[in-house]
Amino acid sequence: MTDFKTIPSKPTLGLGCWAIGGPFFMDGRAVGWGAVDDQVSKAAIAAAVEKGVTHFDTAQAYGCGHSETILGDALKSHTDVAIATKIGLRIDTASKQLTGPITDAAEIRQSIDDSRKRLGRDRIDMVLHHNNELPIDTAKPAFDMLATLYETGVIGGFGWSTDFPESAKAFADYPGFTCIEHAMNVLKPADQIVALIEEQQLLSLIRSPLAMGVLGGKYDQKTQFSRDEIRGSNPGWQDYFKDGKITDAYLAQLDGVRETLRADGRTLAQGALAWLWARTPNAIPIPGFRTTEQVHDLCGALDKGPLTPDQMDEIAAILKRAR
């Protein structure tokens, strides 16, 4: 079981549950991944557990509670499987709208109790603040509450889902603060935050390890994503896609590293995960999934392990950056 405190001694894989949350919206734009079949989602979760996945990452925001509900139901007989969820964005479960940040400590506490009900867990293994750009002073009441909940055993640990090193460091001395979730993949190496995480000896949960599907191998310059999902809705805070298409710059980088990632019989997605394991020992990638087939492909990366130093050097040279 992932304990969210110990740096893994071998390549470890979690799975992210954004895509199985179904549709939800913010400021009039779709920020989910479109319609889902809950039975397909539950079958995929079961397949992941069978393959040895011991950690799932979700959020209150994903489907405005729906992802938590589906995950909790699927794992009700697997209490040994760890769950991380994220808090700090107010949700309307009826309209499926994100309606703003939560900064009040009492409301944070209530939202965690709501997550516990949806997940069917008295104790949540890891709780992460979801608001990436929240000012540190504004975030402090939430982290003070998380520290209290850690001390009383309601949560097993806490951290921040942020891409900003100064935010990652701000509460690192709180007992129970052991984890940073941040974006990183072969196209976005995240040098500064990785250095901070290694310095502080925090656990690194890697979101967007496949660059929102760009590194999955299924899509090319002809692919057009619907405005009904995050990759086609132009929310303004991701740059992999523009007007529902993968940007030329990312396609060019992908073409450059494709064959190296697929070395040793890996699929493209497996190679992208292998790059992360070679990048930092602190990493637990949490790629998204929808189907059993995707789960099997992702879990297959564990059989191959990390890329070799020579392969890492080759990719760095292709992308013209330091190793």
Residue frames as qw, qx, qy, qz and C-alpha x, y, z in Angstrom:
[[0.000, 0.887, 0.461, 0.000, 0.00, 0.00, 0.00],
 [0.340, 0.544, -0.045, 0.765, 1.24, 3.49, -0.83],
 [0.447, -0.596, -0.504, 0.437, 1.82, 5.33, 2.45],
 [0.169, 0.898, 0.175, 0.367, 2.49, 8.79, 0.92],
 [0.443, -0.872, 0.205, 0.051, 5.44, 9.21, 3.29],
 [0.684, -0.371, 0.529, 0.338, 8.16, 6.92, 1.99],
 [0.318, 0.647, -0.481, -0.499, 10.15, 7.49, -1.20],
 [0.965, 0.160, 0.038, -0.206, 9.54, 4.38, -3.35],
 [0.508, -0.517, 0.643, 0.248, 12.34, 1.84, -3.44],
 [0.366, 0.094, 0.798, 0.469, 11.26, 0.66, -6.90],
 [0.170, -0.109, -0.411, -0.889, 9.11, 2.03, -9.75],
 [0.127, 0.405, 0.788, -0.446, 5.59, 2.61, -8.44],
 [0.089, -0.245, -0.535, -0.804, 2.44, 3.47, -10.36],
 [0.245, 0.401, 0.623, -0.626, -0.80, 5.09, -9.26],
 [0.163, 0.444, 0.692, 0.545, -3.80, 5.97, -11.39],
 [0.070, 0.155, 0.165, -0.971, -5.59, 9.29, -11.73],
 [0.153, 0.478, 0.862, -0.069, -9.38, 9.50, -11.70],
 [0.152, 0.406, -0.030, -0.901, -10.09, 12.82, -13.44],
 [0.270, 0.109, -0.672, -0.681, -11.35, 11.16, -16.62],
 [0.253, -0.307, -0.915, -0.071, -13.83, 8.86, -14.85],
 [0.030, 0.331, 0.498, -0.801, -15.57, 11.79, -13.16],
 [0.268, 0.661, 0.679, 0.177, -17.68, 12.56, -16.20],
 [0.214, 0.646, 0.215, 0.701, -18.68, 16.04, -17.38],
 [0.335, -0.764, -0.356, 0.422, -18.25, 19.12, -15.19],
 [0.349, 0.739, 0.227, 0.530, -17.73, 22.79, -15.88],
 [0.415, -0.564, -0.200, 0.686, -16.05, 25.99, -14.74],
 [0.031, 0.565, -0.112, -0.817, -16.82, 29.50, -16.02],
 [0.677, 0.543, 0.057, -0.494, -18.96, 28.03, -18.78],
 [0.455, 0.558, -0.667, -0.194, -16.26, 25.72, -20.13],
 [0.974, -0.119, -0.172, -0.087, -16.01, 21.95, -19.95],
 [0.041, -0.731, 0.649, -0.205, -13.20, 20.85, -17.65],
 [0.791, -0.150, 0.576, -0.140, -13.98, 17.13, -17.61],
 [0.132, -0.316, 0.817, 0.464, -13.19, 14.49, -20.21],
 [0.504, 0.036, -0.518, -0.690, -16.70, 13.99, -21.53],
 [0.844, -0.207, -0.016, -0.494, -19.31, 11.29, -20.93],
 [0.023, 0.390, -0.908, 0.154, -18.34, 8.11, -19.09],
 [0.797, -0.197, -0.475, -0.317, -19.78, 4.67, -18.49],
 [0.444, -0.652, 0.466, -0.401, -19.55, 4.03, -14.74],
 [0.964, -0.110, 0.229, -0.074, -19.55, 0.26, -15.16],
 [0.767, 0.517, -0.167, 0.341, -16.60, 0.50, -17.53],
 [0.000, -0.771, 0.410, -0.488, -14.83, 2.73, -15.00],
 [0.723, -0.476, 0.397, -0.305, -15.41, 0.25, -12.18],
 [0.980, 0.160, 0.070, 0.100, -14.17, -2.63, -14.31],
 [0.528, 0.671, -0.287, 0.435, -11.01, -0.67, -15.10],
 [0.316, -0.704, 0.450, -0.449, -10.43, 0.04, -11.39],
 [0.920, -0.226, 0.284, -0.152, -10.87, -3.66, -10.62],
 [0.872, 0.410, -0.086, 0.254, -8.35, -4.53, -13.32],
 [0.196, 0.767, -0.390, 0.471, -5.86, -2.06, -11.86],
 [0.609, -0.562, 0.438, -0.348, -6.18, -3.56, -8.38],
 [0.985, 0.049, 0.164, 0.004, -5.68, -7.02, -9.85],
 [0.692, 0.579, -0.178, 0.391, -2.52, -5.73, -11.54],
 [0.681, -0.247, -0.345, 0.596, -1.20, -4.52, -8.20],
 [0.072, 0.569, 0.015, 0.819, -2.00, -0.79, -8.30],
 [0.454, -0.437, -0.654, 0.418, -2.16, 0.36, -4.68],
 [0.108, -0.466, -0.214, 0.852, -2.91, 4.07, -5.08],
 [0.221, 0.651, 0.586, 0.429, -5.65, 6.06, -6.81],
 [0.162, -0.226, -0.135, 0.951, -5.76, 9.84, -7.06],
 [0.045, 0.683, 0.663, 0.303, -9.07, 11.69, -7.28],
 [0.083, 0.032, -0.172, 0.981, -10.55, 15.07, -6.32],
 [0.232, 0.535, 0.609, -0.538, -13.79, 16.57, -5.12],
 [0.259, 0.559, -0.189, -0.764, -13.77, 18.62, -8.32],
 [0.056, 0.156, -0.867, -0.470, -13.71, 15.65, -10.71],
 [0.297, -0.376, -0.782, -0.400, -17.31, 15.38, -11.85],
 [0.346, -0.474, 0.183, -0.789, -18.22, 17.46, -8.78],
 [0.581, -0.314, 0.604, -0.446, -18.03, 14.46, -6.49],
 [0.916, 0.226, -0.073, -0.323, -18.81, 11.77, -9.06],
 [0.579, 0.487, -0.633, 0.166, -15.25, 10.46, -9.38],
 [0.162, -0.373, 0.733, -0.545, -15.00, 10.03, -5.60],
 [0.772, -0.006, 0.312, -0.555, -18.33, 8.19, -5.51],
 [0.878, 0.355, -0.277, -0.160, -17.36, 5.76, -8.30],
 [0.393, 0.496, -0.702, 0.326, -13.91, 5.14, -6.83],
 [0.366, -0.319, 0.636, -0.599, -15.29, 4.59, -3.34],
 [0.877, 0.087, 0.157, -0.445, -17.84, 2.10, -4.60],
 [0.798, 0.439, -0.413, -0.015, -15.27, 0.23, -6.68],
 [0.374, 0.422, -0.690, 0.455, -12.82, -0.02, -3.76],
 [0.619, -0.521, 0.142, -0.571, -15.26, -0.76, -0.93],
 [0.974, -0.224, 0.025, -0.006, -13.82, -4.27, -0.52],
 [0.761, 0.297, -0.155, 0.556, -10.21, -3.07, -1.00],
 [0.340, -0.938, -0.054, -0.026, -9.52, -0.96, 2.06],
 [0.725, -0.392, 0.240, 0.513, -5.81, -1.73, 1.69],
 [0.491, 0.469, 0.333, 0.654, -5.70, 0.37, -1.50],
 [0.250, -0.446, -0.225, 0.829, -4.71, 3.98, -0.78],
 [0.227, 0.790, 0.483, 0.302, -6.74, 6.97, -1.92],
 [0.253, -0.249, -0.080, 0.931, -5.62, 10.56, -2.34],
 [0.171, 0.788, 0.558, 0.195, -8.22, 13.24, -2.92],
 [0.301, 0.137, 0.001, 0.944, -8.01, 16.99, -3.45],
 [0.124, -0.772, -0.571, 0.251, -9.93, 19.79, -1.76],
 [0.261, -0.438, 0.003, 0.860, -10.24, 23.57, -2.03],
 [0.148, -0.038, -0.486, -0.861, -12.58, 24.05, -5.01],
 [0.463, 0.201, 0.534, -0.678, -16.25, 24.54, -4.21],
 [0.048, -0.057, -0.881, -0.467, -18.54, 22.17, -6.12],
 [0.617, 0.122, 0.182, -0.755, -22.22, 22.12, -7.02],
 [0.320, -0.072, 0.941, 0.085, -23.09, 18.44, -7.31],
 [0.518, 0.567, 0.574, -0.283, -26.44, 19.15, -8.98],
 [0.456, 0.854, -0.023, -0.250, -25.28, 21.49, -11.75],
 [0.885, 0.064, 0.153, 0.436, -21.79, 19.95, -12.05],
 [0.268, 0.870, -0.062, 0.410, -20.20, 23.39, -11.72],
 [0.605, -0.181, -0.322, 0.706, -17.04, 24.47, -9.93],
 [0.075, -0.902, -0.354, -0.235, -18.11, 27.69, -8.25],
 [0.013, 0.888, -0.270, 0.373, -14.91, 29.08, -6.71],
 [0.453, 0.298, -0.715, 0.442, -12.12, 28.47, -4.21],
 [0.690, -0.655, -0.292, -0.095, -12.65, 27.43, -0.61],
 [0.348, 0.525, -0.457, 0.628, -10.41, 29.26, 1.85],
 [0.539, -0.549, 0.244, -0.590, -12.39, 29.00, 5.11],
 [0.042, 0.331, -0.919, 0.208, -11.06, 26.32, 7.47],
 [0.532, 0.110, 0.659, -0.520, -14.50, 25.19, 8.66],
 [0.750, 0.486, -0.042, -0.447, -15.70, 24.77, 5.08],
 [0.367, 0.516, -0.772, -0.057, -12.53, 22.81, 4.28],
 [0.237, -0.155, 0.886, -0.366, -13.32, 20.49, 7.20],
 [0.678, 0.311, 0.407, -0.527, -16.91, 20.01, 6.02],
 [0.651, 0.564, -0.364, -0.355, -15.77, 19.29, 2.47],
 [0.170, 0.400, -0.897, 0.080, -13.40, 16.57, 3.73],
 [0.452, 0.067, 0.762, -0.459, -16.25, 14.98, 5.69],
 [0.718, 0.485, 0.058, -0.496, -18.26, 15.02, 2.44],
 [0.463, 0.548, -0.677, -0.166, -15.38, 13.30, 0.65],
 [0.167, -0.234, 0.915, -0.283, -15.19, 10.65, 3.37],
 [0.648, 0.274, 0.512, -0.493, -18.86, 9.84, 2.76],
 [0.691, 0.584, -0.213, -0.369, -18.48, 9.65, -1.01],
 [0.357, 0.531, -0.768, 0.016, -15.35, 7.51, -0.71],
 [0.893, -0.295, -0.271, -0.205, -16.80, 5.31, 2.02],
 [0.666, 0.148, -0.480, 0.552, -13.69, 5.82, 4.16],
 [0.489, -0.822, -0.247, 0.156, -13.47, 7.02, 7.75],
 [0.424, -0.679, 0.290, 0.524, -9.87, 7.98, 7.07],
 [0.664, 0.747, -0.013, 0.021, -8.51, 9.41, 3.81],
 [0.864, -0.118, 0.041, 0.488, -4.91, 8.42, 3.17],
 [0.394, -0.118, 0.133, 0.902, -3.82, 11.69, 1.54],
 [0.178, 0.878, 0.432, -0.102, -5.55, 15.06, 1.09],
 [0.473, 0.025, 0.226, 0.851, -4.05, 17.63, -1.30],
 [0.168, 0.697, 0.198, -0.669, -4.98, 21.25, -1.72],
 [0.619, 0.457, 0.576, 0.276, -6.22, 21.52, -5.32],
 [0.216, 0.967, 0.122, -0.056, -5.79, 25.25, -5.90],
 [0.806, 0.224, 0.024, 0.547, -2.49, 25.46, -7.78],
 [0.333, 0.498, -0.007, 0.801, -2.07, 29.24, -7.69],
 [0.457, -0.822, -0.319, -0.118, -3.59, 30.15, -4.32],
 [0.121, 0.751, -0.405, 0.508, -1.43, 32.70, -2.46],
 [0.499, 0.050, -0.771, 0.393, 0.43, 31.15, 0.47],
 [0.119, -0.063, 0.494, -0.859, -1.12, 33.46, 3.07],
 [0.660, -0.011, -0.112, -0.743, -4.60, 32.69, 1.76],
 [0.755, 0.066, -0.636, -0.143, -3.88, 28.95, 1.82],
 [0.126, 0.335, -0.753, 0.552, -2.64, 28.89, 5.42],
 [0.601, -0.158, 0.398, -0.675, -6.04, 28.37, 7.16],
 [0.907, 0.171, -0.232, -0.308, -6.65, 25.30, 4.99],
 [0.630, 0.341, -0.645, 0.267, -3.26, 23.82, 5.82],
 [0.185, -0.336, 0.629, -0.676, -3.72, 24.55, 9.51],
 [0.809, -0.033, 0.178, -0.559, -6.97, 22.56, 9.33],
 [0.854, 0.294, -0.423, -0.068, -5.27, 19.74, 7.42],
 [0.274, 0.418, -0.724, 0.475, -2.58, 19.60, 10.09],
 [0.497, -0.219, 0.502, -0.673, -5.27, 19.28, 12.78],
 [0.904, 0.132, -0.037, -0.404, -7.03, 16.50, 10.86],
 [0.658, 0.399, -0.617, 0.163, -3.70, 14.69, 10.46],
 [0.016, -0.377, 0.708, -0.597, -3.01, 14.93, 14.18],
 [0.633, -0.058, 0.450, -0.627, -6.45, 13.50, 14.99],
 [0.367, -0.076, 0.916, 0.143, -6.13, 10.66, 12.46],
 [0.597, 0.585, 0.340, -0.430, -8.89, 11.78, 10.09],
 [0.679, 0.702, -0.207, -0.056, -6.34, 11.93, 7.26],
 [0.930, -0.159, 0.059, 0.327, -3.12, 10.01, 6.82],
 [0.487, -0.244, 0.198, 0.815, -1.15, 12.91, 5.38],
 [0.314, 0.878, 0.310, -0.187, -1.51, 16.04, 3.30],
 [0.496, -0.147, 0.362, 0.775, 0.18, 18.14, 0.65],
 [0.272, 0.691, 0.037, -0.669, -0.38, 20.57, -2.20],
 [0.661, 0.429, 0.522, 0.327, -1.18, 20.05, -5.86],
 [0.053, 0.951, -0.041, -0.302, 0.95, 22.90, -7.17],
 [0.799, 0.429, 0.064, 0.418, 3.55, 23.67, -9.80],
 [0.063, 0.889, -0.183, 0.415, 5.14, 26.52, -7.82],
 [0.649, 0.109, -0.590, 0.467, 8.27, 25.70, -5.76],
 [0.039, -0.309, 0.408, -0.858, 7.62, 28.47, -3.24],
 [0.731, -0.256, -0.031, -0.631, 4.17, 27.02, -2.55],
 [0.875, 0.012, -0.484, 0.015, 5.55, 23.50, -2.30],
 [0.490, 0.186, -0.564, 0.638, 8.04, 24.64, 0.32],
 [0.251, -0.545, 0.084, -0.795, 5.71, 26.88, 2.33],
 [0.752, -0.411, 0.180, -0.483, 4.20, 24.19, 4.56],
 [0.755, 0.282, -0.590, 0.047, 6.81, 21.45, 4.18],
 [0.163, 0.300, -0.740, 0.579, 7.74, 21.68, 7.86],
 [0.684, -0.233, 0.162, -0.672, 4.19, 20.86, 9.02],
 [0.314, -0.146, 0.931, -0.111, 4.00, 17.35, 10.50],
 [0.578, 0.422, 0.671, -0.195, 2.06, 15.24, 8.01],
 [0.468, 0.805, -0.117, -0.345, 2.97, 17.37, 4.97],
 [0.628, -0.309, 0.661, 0.270, 4.72, 14.74, 2.86],
 [0.539, 0.341, 0.699, 0.323, 3.55, 15.09, -0.73],
 [0.191, 0.551, -0.147, -0.799, 3.48, 17.43, -3.73],
 [0.623, 0.444, 0.629, 0.138, 1.39, 16.68, -6.78],
 [0.059, 0.719, -0.224, -0.655, 2.65, 18.48, -9.88],
 [0.788, 0.595, 0.041, -0.151, 2.71, 18.31, -13.65],
 [0.198, -0.640, 0.668, 0.323, 5.68, 16.64, -15.29],
 [0.902, 0.302, 0.308, -0.008, 6.36, 14.61, -18.40],
 [0.716, -0.018, 0.339, 0.609, 9.05, 14.11, -20.99],
 [0.295, 0.661, 0.319, 0.611, 7.89, 17.32, -22.73],
 [0.245, -0.830, 0.069, -0.496, 7.78, 19.32, -19.45],
 [0.666, 0.117, -0.631, 0.381, 10.66, 18.31, -17.16],
 [0.526, -0.791, -0.183, -0.254, 9.64, 20.56, -14.21],
 [0.629, 0.298, -0.464, 0.549, 13.24, 21.09, -13.11],
 [0.071, -0.495, 0.361, -0.787, 12.65, 23.63, -10.34],
 [0.734, -0.377, 0.129, -0.551, 9.91, 21.84, -8.47],
 [0.942, 0.028, -0.324, 0.082, 11.66, 18.46, -8.79],
 [0.442, 0.387, -0.487, 0.646, 14.78, 19.98, -7.23],
 [0.356, -0.450, 0.312, -0.758, 12.70, 21.38, -4.35],
 [0.905, -0.205, -0.092, -0.361, 10.88, 18.08, -3.80],
 [0.849, 0.145, -0.413, 0.296, 14.13, 16.12, -3.70],
 [0.182, 0.463, -0.445, 0.745, 15.70, 18.69, -1.36],
 [0.513, -0.344, 0.304, -0.726, 12.75, 18.42, 1.03],
 [0.039, 0.078, -0.996, 0.031, 12.46, 14.64, 0.54],
 [0.589, 0.229, 0.317, -0.707, 8.79, 14.84, -0.35],
 [0.517, 0.234, 0.809, 0.153, 6.82, 12.34, -2.38],
 [0.158, 0.353, -0.350, -0.853, 6.22, 13.46, -5.97],
 [0.535, 0.440, 0.710, -0.125, 2.82, 12.53, -7.42],
 [0.129, -0.226, 0.497, 0.828, 3.07, 13.20, -11.13],
 [0.513, 0.620, 0.488, -0.337, -0.05, 14.48, -12.86],
 [0.554, 0.779, -0.115, -0.269, -0.15, 14.84, -16.65],
 [0.550, -0.438, 0.641, 0.307, 2.56, 12.17, -17.06],
 [0.527, 0.292, 0.691, 0.398, 1.22, 11.54, -20.57],
 [0.039, -0.167, 0.182, 0.968, 0.68, 15.25, -21.35],
 [0.535, 0.337, 0.334, -0.699, -3.11, 14.83, -21.30],
 [0.829, 0.350, 0.422, -0.106, -2.91, 12.07, -23.88],
 [0.390, 0.825, -0.355, -0.203, -0.31, 13.58, -26.21],
 [0.014, 0.542, -0.840, 0.016, 2.15, 10.87, -25.10],
 [0.731, 0.007, 0.582, -0.356, -0.43, 8.10, -25.26],
 [0.245, -0.192, 0.824, 0.474, 0.20, 7.33, -28.92],
 [0.363, 0.513, 0.777, -0.041, -3.42, 7.51, -30.12],
 [0.228, 0.900, 0.282, -0.241, -3.60, 11.06, -31.47],
 [0.560, 0.046, 0.315, 0.765, -1.95, 13.06, -34.24],
 [0.035, -0.193, 0.084, 0.977, -2.28, 16.36, -36.11],
 [0.291, -0.250, -0.640, -0.666, -5.62, 15.25, -37.59],
 [0.306, -0.440, -0.805, 0.256, -7.29, 14.61, -34.24],
 [0.176, -0.454, -0.066, -0.871, -10.00, 17.11, -33.31],
 [0.194, -0.245, -0.818, 0.482, -11.21, 17.14, -29.70],
 [0.173, -0.709, -0.590, -0.345, -14.76, 18.19, -28.85],
 [0.058, -0.514, 0.215, -0.828, -15.53, 21.39, -26.95],
 [0.773, -0.478, -0.179, -0.376, -17.43, 19.11, -24.56],
 [0.886, -0.325, -0.137, 0.300, -14.14, 18.03, -22.97],
 [0.425, -0.799, 0.105, 0.412, -11.06, 19.68, -21.50],
 [0.543, -0.180, 0.493, 0.656, -8.82, 19.18, -24.53],
 [0.250, 0.475, 0.574, 0.619, -11.23, 21.01, -26.81],
 [0.175, -0.861, -0.478, 0.009, -12.66, 23.69, -24.54],
 [0.397, 0.541, -0.108, 0.733, -9.61, 26.01, -24.40],
 [0.520, -0.755, -0.380, 0.122, -9.71, 26.68, -20.63],
 [0.118, 0.935, -0.166, 0.290, -6.58, 28.82, -20.84],
 [0.459, -0.730, 0.494, -0.115, -4.37, 26.99, -18.32],
 [0.785, -0.114, 0.556, 0.247, -3.07, 24.16, -20.50],
 [0.234, 0.741, -0.348, -0.524, -1.00, 24.59, -23.64],
 [0.440, -0.095, 0.857, 0.253, -0.90, 21.10, -25.12],
 [0.295, 0.524, 0.756, 0.257, -3.97, 21.88, -27.24],
 [0.097, 0.358, -0.001, -0.929, -5.32, 24.88, -29.14],
 [0.592, 0.259, -0.178, -0.742, -8.76, 24.93, -30.72],
 [0.914, -0.001, 0.260, -0.311, -9.12, 21.22, -30.03],
 [0.861, 0.431, -0.226, 0.147, -5.88, 20.13, -31.72],
 [0.775, -0.421, 0.047, 0.469, -2.46, 19.18, -30.38],
 [0.087, 0.939, -0.179, -0.282, -0.12, 22.11, -30.94],
 [0.766, 0.581, -0.251, 0.112, 2.57, 21.76, -33.60],
 [0.023, 0.727, -0.603, 0.326, 5.36, 22.38, -31.09],
 [0.641, -0.321, 0.627, -0.304, 4.38, 19.40, -28.95],
 [0.928, 0.327, 0.139, -0.112, 3.83, 17.16, -31.97],
 [0.527, 0.721, -0.416, 0.172, 7.34, 18.03, -33.19],
 [0.231, -0.589, 0.694, -0.344, 8.88, 17.17, -29.81],
 [0.840, -0.050, 0.456, -0.290, 6.91, 13.93, -29.69],
 [0.851, 0.513, -0.105, -0.028, 8.10, 12.92, -33.14],
 [0.250, 0.744, -0.573, 0.238, 11.68, 13.51, -32.01],
 [0.253, -0.427, 0.779, -0.383, 11.54, 11.24, -28.95],
 [0.861, 0.026, -0.021, -0.507, 8.98, 8.68, -30.09],
 [0.837, 0.258, -0.482, 0.014, 11.39, 5.90, -31.06],
 [0.214, 0.380, -0.708, 0.555, 13.54, 6.26, -27.95],
 [0.537, -0.205, 0.423, -0.701, 10.48, 6.03, -25.72],
 [0.917, 0.116, -0.038, -0.379, 9.37, 2.90, -27.56],
 [0.338, 0.529, -0.774, 0.087, 12.73, 1.19, -27.12],
 [0.044, -0.179, 0.929, -0.322, 12.93, -2.28, -25.59],
 [0.188, -0.321, -0.897, -0.237, 9.41, -3.20, -26.70],
 [0.034, 0.414, 0.541, -0.732, 7.58, -0.48, -24.80],
 [0.188, 0.779, 0.540, 0.257, 4.44, 1.24, -26.00],
 [0.205, 0.590, -0.030, 0.780, 4.69, 5.02, -26.21],
 [0.534, -0.721, -0.043, -0.439, 2.77, 5.46, -22.96],
 [0.905, -0.352, -0.093, 0.219, 4.99, 2.93, -21.20],
 [0.637, 0.272, -0.071, 0.718, 8.07, 4.81, -22.38],
 [0.094, -0.713, -0.002, -0.695, 6.70, 8.09, -21.07],
 [0.747, -0.637, -0.013, -0.188, 6.22, 6.52, -17.63],
 [0.896, -0.068, -0.070, 0.433, 9.68, 4.93, -17.80],
 [0.352, 0.573, -0.088, 0.735, 11.17, 8.39, -18.41],
 [0.420, -0.748, 0.047, -0.512, 9.59, 9.67, -15.17],
 [0.904, -0.421, -0.014, 0.070, 10.96, 6.79, -13.09],
 [0.763, 0.155, -0.040, 0.626, 14.42, 7.51, -14.47],
 [0.098, 0.755, 0.035, 0.647, 13.96, 11.25, -13.88],
 [0.209, -0.538, 0.479, -0.662, 13.58, 11.12, -10.08],
 [0.305, -0.062, -0.935, 0.172, 13.32, 8.35, -7.47],
 [0.177, 0.172, 0.541, -0.804, 10.62, 10.37, -5.67],
 [0.419, 0.124, -0.332, -0.836, 8.10, 9.96, -8.50],
 [0.356, 0.281, 0.882, -0.130, 4.80, 8.12, -8.51],
 [0.167, -0.004, -0.478, -0.862, 3.14, 8.83, -11.88],
 [0.361, 0.361, 0.721, -0.468, -0.67, 8.94, -11.81],
 [0.092, 0.021, -0.614, -0.784, -1.79, 8.65, -15.46],
 [0.599, 0.152, 0.241, -0.748, -5.49, 8.88, -16.19],
 [0.054, 0.011, 0.972, 0.228, -7.54, 5.98, -17.47],
 [0.616, 0.051, -0.013, -0.786, -11.02, 5.03, -18.67],
 [0.901, 0.130, -0.250, -0.331, -10.88, 1.41, -19.80],
 [0.890, -0.326, 0.310, 0.074, -9.45, -1.93, -18.80],
 [0.810, 0.442, 0.076, 0.378, -7.33, -1.91, -21.97],
 [0.153, 0.850, -0.228, 0.450, -5.71, 1.36, -20.95],
 [0.638, -0.666, 0.335, -0.193, -5.04, 0.03, -17.46],
 [0.954, -0.016, 0.219, 0.205, -3.30, -3.05, -18.86],
 [0.598, 0.649, -0.049, 0.468, -1.09, -0.88, -21.08],
 [0.141, -0.853, 0.270, -0.424, -0.16, 1.47, -18.23],
 [0.781, -0.515, 0.336, -0.110, 0.57, -1.31, -15.77],
 [0.928, 0.276, 0.044, 0.246, 2.73, -3.01, -18.38],
 [0.248, 0.845, -0.303, 0.363, 5.25, -0.20, -17.87],
 [0.602, -0.658, 0.407, -0.198, 6.15, -1.73, -14.51],
 [0.964, 0.031, 0.229, 0.134, 7.45, -4.85, -16.24],
 [0.665, 0.600, -0.023, 0.444, 9.94, -2.77, -18.24],
 [0.584, -0.538, -0.174, 0.582, 11.11, -0.39, -15.50],
 [0.001, -0.886, 0.030, 0.463, 12.83, 2.98, -16.00],
 [0.661, 0.730, -0.136, 0.112, 14.72, 4.11, -19.08],
 [0.825, -0.116, -0.066, 0.549, 18.48, 3.63, -19.09],
 [0.270, -0.725, 0.049, 0.632, 20.89, 6.54, -18.54],
 [0.277, -0.086, 0.600, 0.746, 21.86, 6.36, -22.21],
 [0.062, 0.600, 0.718, 0.347, 18.22, 6.60, -23.28],
 [0.198, -0.866, -0.329, 0.321, 17.71, 9.58, -20.95],
 [0.312, -0.514, 0.296, 0.742, 20.78, 11.28, -22.45],
 [0.237, 0.219, 0.714, 0.622, 19.49, 10.61, -25.96],
 [0.027, -0.788, -0.605, -0.110, 16.14, 12.24, -25.19],
 [0.281, -0.803, -0.089, 0.518, 17.83, 15.24, -23.56],
 [0.322, -0.267, 0.487, 0.767, 19.99, 15.69, -26.64],
 [0.154, 0.468, 0.735, 0.466, 17.01, 15.44, -29.00],
 [0.149, -0.874, -0.460, -0.052, 15.08, 18.03, -27.00],
 [0.396, 0.555, -0.142, 0.717, 18.22, 20.19, -26.62],
 [0.462, -0.774, 0.107, -0.419, 18.21, 20.47, -22.86],
 [0.001, 0.524, -0.784, 0.334, 20.42, 19.44, -19.98],
 [0.552, -0.102, -0.825, -0.059, 20.00, 15.86, -18.74]]
